[in-house]
């Protein structure tokens, strides 16, 4: 196999119902971060059944390998999702870290500082 039995220690799945995901990729507001035509001829334009099967496939992987996956609801705001990801990473890596390697600070976009300094 291409991965030679190498698997990630952690895979984070951002789970969101299809109807919410489709609304988010539509450029409905002036100044939207999504550019018109950005998703033309891309996987995002496939039929809803395809996306539902992909979602179900990911969630089946979670059930098959619960130690390697974390599911985070992506229904909330960007800030809520970011916070949930950070909490998941801190929880996952905490048993492997020396005390005080991970600290929350008020600098950086999320206020998160890891063992290599704040993100920029």
Secondary structure, DSSP 8 states (H G I E B T S, - for coil): -TTTT---S-EEEEE--HHHHHHHHS--STT-SS-TTTTTTSGGGS-HHHHHHHHHHHHHHHHH-TTTEEEEE-SS-HHHHHHHHHHHHHHHHHTTS-TTSSEE-S-SSS-EEETTEE--
